[in-house]
Amino acid sequence: MSRNPGTVTNRFRGTTRVGAQTKTDTDIEKGGLIAQHVSLSIEGLTCTSCETKLFRALHGIPGVHNLSASLVVSKAEFDLDDSASPIDEIIKAVEKSTGFSCKRINTEGQELDVLIDGDAKAFAERDYPKGILQLSAVDKRVLRITFDPDVVGARAVLAGIFGTRLRLAACRTSPDLENGQKHVRETAWFTLGSAALTIPVLVLAWAPIPPRPIAYGSVSLALATAVQVLIAGRFYASPLRALIFTRVIEMDLLIVLSTTTAYVFSIVAFAYLVMGHPLETGEFFETSTLLVTLVMLGRLVSAFARQKAVESVSIRSLQVQTTTLGDVDGRNDEEIDARLLQYGDHFKVAPDSRIATDGIIVIGATEVDESMVTGEALPIDKSPGSPVIAGSINTSGVIVVRLTKLPGNNTISTIAAMVDEAKFQKPKTQEMVDIVAG
């Protein structure tokens, strides 16, 4: 076995793949340099200022061309020429200057997540069998296998190509949806925590209760310190990195300055009160805590609205998770995960069921509702030899379909990729607004 699985040439894109790296043909406009296209999944993008910071961090790296970044899909794409540093070093530099978590997205072959009994990182270090392009650890027990479906099928990967039988891991959502859901959950918890700490401070400051300034001030100081350290502390690192590395003044820097000023002044005023020399303007811990809570509430609403917008245009939800595998005669039925389909398979589709992937009907006649994919209002008659597309609904008869495209490369995946590409495009007006706001 060899770690280099061979060379796979893509005649449509004009690219040549060696192992897990992709290099494009010579670009005359770049002076004859050979480049590779890189897609990064970014975790931590929350606003247009974050997108601007990411763009500037990548734009300042030598060898980066055709750069585009999108807050909506939490991704960045660019071409990298051979004069640039290795992609791993570029990712580390971007993470250091922005504070975001960056992970390269594989754009070649098919991916399969499997469960490992031992350590996934150790398993990923072994030699690659024929047809395996890349092994990467998702977490301690989950391994992501990238393979060439023209060489080896998904079920063969599980059955024992590595000398042991593997188990399929749970299906993961797309990176942009997964990162968005995680961000909404984290923001919600921090907002609730900030509100729980702020409400007592507001009660002590504004409620008609007997005056005990030192006792109330001590409690307010403790609660305001917790808010400033645990909640607002998250705002400090990002704007300082942006100011030092990319020379960008973010909105977070203004939040840090305002809340810190109010908090520090309140500490000084409270100290004078304890020493018996109260200032004319006393402490106001409620100002810093309330400001932080309102900022967190605004971010929660923004994150929730953004996540709903991304989910509403996510066509990948039309992809079914399971299908019934059969033979050309429609017998020997077996329900399998749709990710385990491979070239040469036939699968059965029952009435009122979604079609797992693109194919051609070999047995049966039916009507197929393609409105969710094509917009066609009426069901379309289908018979043996008729093509069917993934995500459409078989409305009447039972059919057996010969697979022509795998789930990771079918009509749904193609449309989803086009939608993601469109999200990178911005009208001139929005670009101007982002510049002013950033």
N, C-alpha and C positions, 0 to 999 in steps of 0.2 A: 504494500500500500504506500501511496505517496501523498504528501500534503498538497501537491499541485495536481488538481483534478484534470488538468488539460486546458485547452483553449477552445472557447465557444465563440463563434462569430455571429453577430447579429447583422444580417444583410439589409434590414430595414433602416437601422439607425446609423450604419456605417461605423460600428464600434467593435472593438475586439476585447474579449474578456480573458484575462489570464488569472486563474485562481479566483480570488474574491475581489480583484481590482478591475476597474473598467477604464479604458483609455480611448479617447475619441481620435478621429483622423486629424491630420495636420490642419490647423486653421491659418489661412493665409493672412487674415487681418491681425493675428497675434504674432506675426513675424515667423511663422513656421513652427511655433511651439505646440507640442502635443499636450492636450488637457484631459482631465477627467471631470465628469459632472458629479457634484456632491450634493446630497440632500440631508439636512439636519433637522431633527425633531428638537424643539426648544421648550424646556419647561421653566416657567417663571415669567412669561410674557403676560402682562396684565393691562397695559395701556399703550397708546401710540408713542409715548415717550420711551417705553421699553423697546418698541420696535425700532425707533430712531437710534437708540443706543446700540442695539444689536447691529443695525446696518452700518453705523460708523465704525464699530469695532472690527467687523469683517472687511469693510471697505479699506481700512488702513493696513491690511495685511498684503504684502507683495505677492503677486501671482494669482490673486483672486479677480475673476472677471465675470461679467454678466450676473451680478449679484441681485437677488430679490429676496425680500423678507415679508412675512405675512403674520399679523397678529391673530387673524381669524383662525388660521389652521395651525398656528404655533410652529411654523417651519421657516427655514431659510434654504435657498438653493443658489449655487454658484458653480462656475467652471474654475478648475484649478490647473495651472500649467506646471510643467516639470521644474521650473525654477523656484517654485514655492517650497515651503517646509512641508514635512509629512503631515497628513491630515490629523493624526493624533496630537501633534504639537499645536496645530492651529486650534483644535477644539479646546485644549488646555488653556491656551492664551485667551480665547474668547470667554471661557468660563471665569478666568481670573479677572478680566477687565469688566465683565458685566454682572457676574454673580448668577448667571443662568446655568441651567444644566443642559448640556448639549449631547445628543446621541445621533450617530450616523444612521440613516435609513437605507436599508438595502433595496436596490431598484432592479436587481437581476435575479432570475430564478424564482422558485417557490419557497415559501417559509412554512415550517411546521414546528410548533411548540410541543415538547415532550417532557414527561416527568422522569427524573433520574433518581435512582435509589441512593447514590452517593453524592459527591460534590459536583455540581454542574460545571464549575470552572475547571476542575481537574479533568473532567470528561472532555471538555472542549480542547484540551491540549493534545489529544491523541491524533494519529494520522488520519487523513481523510480518505474514505473508500471512494471508489469510482462513482462519479455523479454528484458527490457532495462538494459544495462550493465554499461553505463557511459554517463554523460552529461558534455560537456565542451564548454565554450564560445570561439569562434574563434575571434570575435570582438564584438563591442557594440550591434549589431543586429543579428548576425549570430551565431547559436547554432549548435554544432556537436553532433549528437546522435549516440551512439554505441549500437547496438541491436543484439540479437540472432535471426537470420532468421529462425531457426527451431521452435521458439516460437511465433514470431510476424513478420508479413510482413511489407515491406517498406510503402505500401499504407495505412496500418492500423495505422502506426506511424503518418502519416500526417492527417488521417481522424478524429482523436479525442481521441487517447489513453490517452492524457494528459488533456482531458476535453475541449480542444479548437482545432480548425482546424488550421494546420500549413501550411506554403507555402515553397516550395522547393527553396533553394538558388541556385545561379549560380554555375555551375560545376567548381571546382578548379583543377589546374594542380597539378602534383605530387610535393612533397616538394623540391626535388633536382632541378627540372626545374624552379619552382617558385622562389627559393632562387637565382638560377643562373641568371635568368632574372632581378631580383631586383638588384643584384650586378653589372651586366653590365650597367644598367641604371644609377645607382649611380656613378660608375666609369666614365662613359661618361660625366656626368654633371660636376664632379669635374675636369676632364681633360680639358673640354672646358673653365671652369672658370679659371683654372691655365694658360691656353694658352692666354686667353684674358688679364690677368694681366701681363703676362711675355712679350708679344710682345712690349708694349710701353717701358718697361725697356731696351729691346734690341735695340730699335730704338734710345733712348737717349744715350746709351753707344757706339753704333757702327756707327750710321748714320753720314754723313758729314754735320753737322749742326753747327751754330755759337756757340762758347763755352760759356756756362753759368753754370759753375760747381755747384754753390750752388743751383740754381733753379732746374737744372736737378737732382741733388743729392737729393733734398727734395722730388721731385715727385717719384724718384726711391725708396727712403726710404719708402714712403707711400705704394707703390705698392708691394714692397718686403715684407713689414710687413703683408700685406693682404694675400700674398701667404703663408708666414711662419705660420700664425695663422690659416687661414681658410682651407688651403689645406694640408700643411705639418703637421699641428696640429694633424691630424688623425693618424700620424705615431708614436706619442710619447707614448700614453698609452699602446699599445700592446707590444712593446719591453721591456718597463719597467716592466710590469706584468710578462712577460716571464723570465726576468732576476731575479726578486725577488722571484717568486713562483716556477718556474721550472728550474732555473739555465741554461737557454738557451739563447745564443746570436743570435738574429735574424738579417736578412738582414736589417730590418727596423731600427735597432739600428745604423747600419753603415750610413744609409741615414740620420737619425736624427743628428748624430755627424758631418757629412760632411756639411750638409746644415746649421746647427746652427753655426758651426765654421765660414763659409763664411759670414753668415748674421751678426754675432756679430762683426767680424773683420771689415766689411764694415761700421757698425755703428760707431765704434771707429775711423776709418779713416775719415769718413765724419765729425765727431765731431772735429777732429783736423783741418780739412779744414775750417770749420766755424770759429774756433778760430784764424785762420790765420797762422797755423803751419802745412801745409799739409805734409803727410808722403810721402816717396819715392814711396811706393806702395799705390795708392789711393784705394778708395772703388770700389768694384766690385759686386754690387747687382745683376747684370745679372747672375752671377755664381750660386747663391743659387736658384733664380727663375727658371732658365733654367734647372737646375738639377731636381728640383721638377717636372717640366712639363714633362721632358723626362721619369722620373720614372712613372708618371701617365699614359703617353702614352703607355709605355711598359705593364703596368698592364691592360690597356684597351684592348690591342691586345690579351694578354694572357687570360683575362676573356671571350672575344668574341669567341676565338678559343675553349676554354674549353666548353662553352655553346653549340656551334655548334656540338662538338663531343658528348656531352651528348644527345642532341636532335636526332642525327643521329642513335643512338642505342636504342632510346626509342620506344619500341614496343607497349606501351600503346596507341599510336596515332591510332592504328587499332581499338580501341574500339569505337563503334558508340555511339552517344549521345541520339538518339531517336529510338523508334521501334513502330510497330503497334500491339497493343494488341487485341486479338480476342478470340473466343471460339474454342472448338474442331471441330466444323463444319465450321470454317473459316468465321463466320459471326460476327456481332456486333463489327466492327472494331473501335479502338480508339487509336490515336497516343499518346504515353506517353514517358516520360523521361526514358531511359534505367535503371537508378538507382532505379526506382520504380517497377521493375520486382520482383516477389517473387515465391516461390515454388508453383507448381500447375498451373502456367500460360501457355497459348499457345500464340504464337506470329506469325504474318504473315510476310513473306519476299518477297518483289516484285523483279522482274528481275533487274539485275545490281545494287543490293543493298547488303551491307555488313550484315552478320548475327550478331545479337546483342550479343548472348552468346551461350554457348554449349547447345545442345539439340538433340532430335530425331524427324525426320520427321513423321508426322501423316497423312498429306494430301498432295498430289502432287508429281510430279517427276521432276527432274531438273538435271543440271550439275553445280557443285560447283568448283570454282577456289580457291584452297587452297595454291597457290604458295607463297603468302606473309607470310604464317605461317609455312608450311611444306617444301616448296621448290619444290613441285610436279609441273612439267612443264605443264601438260595437265589437263583440267577440269575433275572432277570425277563424274560419274553417281551416282545420289542419288534417292532413292524411299522411300515409307513409311517403317519405321523401320530403316532407315540408320541414323547414327549419323552425326551431323554437328558441326563444331567448330567455336568459336567466331573469327571475323575478316576476315573469308573467304567470297568470293563474290558469290552470287547466280546469275548465268549467264543467265538462260532461264526462266523456268516456275515459277509460283507462288506456294509457299509452306507454310504449317502451321507446326510449330515446337513446340514440347512440351519441356519446359525448364527443364534441368537437373542440370545446375550449374548457380549460380548467377553471374552477371558481375564482382563482386569483387573477385570471386574465380574460374573463368573460365580459359581456356587455355592461353589466353593473359596474365592474371594476374600471372599465374604459370610461364610462360616463362620470364615475366618481373622480377619476384622475383629471378629466377635463374640467369638472367643477372646481377641484382644488387649484388647478392652474389658473382658472378665472379669478379666484380669490386673491391671487398675487397681483392682479391688475388693479390700478387705481386711476380714477379720473383726475385730470389736472387740478380741479377745484379741491379735491380731497388732499392731494399732495401739498397744495399751498396751505390748507388749514392745518395739516400735520406739522408743517414747518413752523407756522406761527405758534401753535399750541406747544410744540416741543421746545 
